[in-house]
Amino acid sequence: MKITLRVNGTDHVREVEPRLLLSDFLRHEIGLTGTHVGCEHGVCGACTILWDGEPARACLAFAVQAEGHEIRTVESLSPGPGRLDALQQAFQDSHALQCGYCTPGILMTLTAFLAENPHPDEAAVREALSGNLCRCTGYQHIVDAVLRVAAA
Amino acid sequence: MKPAAFDWHAPTLLAEALALKAGHGEAARFLAGGQSLVPAMNFRVAQPAVLIDLNRVAVLDHLGFEEDGTLAIGALCRYRRLERDAEVARRLPLLAEALAEVAHPQIRTRGTLGGNLCHADPASEMPAVMLALEARLVLRRAGGIRQVAAAEFFLGPLATALAEDEMLAEIRIPPLPPGSGTAFLEVARRRGDYAMMGVAVVLRRGPDGRCDLARIALCSAGPTPMAAPRAAAALLGQALEPAAFAAAAALAVQEIAPMGSVQASPAYQRHLAGVLLPRALARAAERAA
């Protein structure tokens, strides 16, 4: 069926099967490969995107369901070519990533979290991160990055 | 890890959704938040031929207190909306406390209470909370409606009282008895995981200072969410003190029927119930007026 999805402010028209997951639509249909696919059953958080501004698993929704909603992916964070937003910069400065596989999902989770809680304490940051798995670095530097942004 | 093909219907009217279910019966599943059904489809544990997507049925997306204090929760009401509602937290603190233990914010963005109850995972928190709150569930089908108590809804692991043409359309939670205190506690291996054991309790102190109302429900404690009526009855007439809590917990441990999991043996689950219940009862007693 033919659908029009609004992703990062741009409309994309595609012919898709109803069973196509939103995560696969983003990656394979429109080439936004920043959204990573880890577990495909909602546990790892790598595919987290913003659905009308709220963090959600792209692997647990069908692309056809996203019609009429605003989808934002990690590609929308950068303010311009070669530039990072404040959270991304804090990740770099705090060494908050190693392999980077989990990073897009974590950035989207935290973007929504910081919009709602601009000055969180450490416990709230850890709670917010509980739905995203990182298997390289642990979470300490990620927490540091968030607190750095919150203090700025 | 990709779902099998299905026919997708996205009606906007409740009557359309019910007519589709009547037409397709068991071959069709309703889709609300999809946070249990879609993983099952990705694993191909579930392969419905037809999905009736309720996300555009606006009339199901409601949340509000009625005049008599009953909270009516539509089938499409997201967990996030419930957990952010200050009035829900004030009037039904047990619900708010347990919601914080349900998975993660990203899951609660989409996930619904109605979908969770229909999934009927005995390890899930909300079915037990519905028992403790004595929720009633509104089941609709084309041309028909009935209500069942939460205690009659859960028949076994992933099995409910829903007939093949029925939809869980609304959850109705009566007001807590005035003066009662509540508590929810669980032990899970990781934050957001299903509990290895979870307990939900409601307590009230009578005019004579002794317990005159007690409800106990547990998750991960059997094939369905489990009530512990003998344990609750043993609290009645007692002073709300550690000895009574320990005695009730000892009874509850005998009443439940934990099935064990890769994370916890039945014996360990019983042990956890014996530890968590006195703590939860003490907390509820502190909160009771």
HADDOCK unambig.tbl for C-alpha pairs under 7 A between the chains (distance, minus, plus):
assign (segid A and resid 18 and name CA) (segid B and resid 8 and name CA) 6.22 0.50 0.50
assign (segid A and resid 19 and name CA) (segid B and resid 3 and name CA) 6.19 0.50 0.50
assign (segid A and resid 19 and name CA) (segid B and resid 4 and name CA) 7.00 0.50 0.50
assign (segid A and resid 19 and name CA) (segid B and resid 5 and name CA) 5.75 0.50 0.50
assign (segid A and resid 19 and name CA) (segid B and resid 6 and name CA) 6.70 0.50 0.50
assign (segid A and resid 40 and name CA) (segid B and resid 1 and name CA) 6.49 0.50 0.50
assign (segid A and resid 41 and name CA) (segid B and resid 39 and name CA) 4.57 0.50 0.50
assign (segid A and resid 41 and name CA) (segid B and resid 42 and name CA) 6.76 0.50 0.50
assign (segid A and resid 42 and name CA) (segid B and resid 39 and name CA) 6.85 0.50 0.50
assign (segid A and resid 54 and name CA) (segid B and resid 109 and name CA) 6.42 0.50 0.50
assign (segid A and resid 55 and name CA) (segid B and resid 106 and name CA) 4.97 0.50 0.50
assign (segid A and resid 55 and name CA) (segid B and resid 109 and name CA) 6.67 0.50 0.50
assign (segid A and resid 56 and name CA) (segid B and resid 106 and name CA) 4.37 0.50 0.50
assign (segid A and resid 56 and name CA) (segid B and resid 107 and name CA) 6.31 0.50 0.50
assign (segid A and resid 56 and name CA) (segid B and resid 109 and name CA) 6.08 0.50 0.50
assign (segid A and resid 56 and name CA) (segid B and resid 110 and name CA) 6.79 0.50 0.50
assign (segid A and resid 57 and name CA) (segid B and resid 106 and name CA) 6.27 0.50 0.50
assign (segid A and resid 57 and name CA) (segid B and resid 107 and name CA) 6.99 0.50 0.50
assign (segid A and resid 60 and name CA) (segid B and resid 34 and name CA) 6.43 0.50 0.50
assign (segid A and resid 60 and name CA) (segid B and resid 35 and name CA) 6.22 0.50 0.50
assign (segid A and resid 60 and name CA) (segid B and resid 38 and name CA) 5.54 0.50 0.50
assign (segid A and resid 60 and name CA) (segid B and resid 39 and name CA) 6.61 0.50 0.50
assign (segid A and resid 61 and name CA) (segid B and resid 34 and name CA) 6.89 0.50 0.50
assign (segid A and resid 130 and name CA) (segid B and resid 104 and name CA) 6.64 0.50 0.50
assign (segid A and resid 130 and name CA) (segid B and resid 191 and name CA) 6.33 0.50 0.50
assign (segid A and resid 131 and name CA) (segid B and resid 104 and name CA) 5.12 0.50 0.50
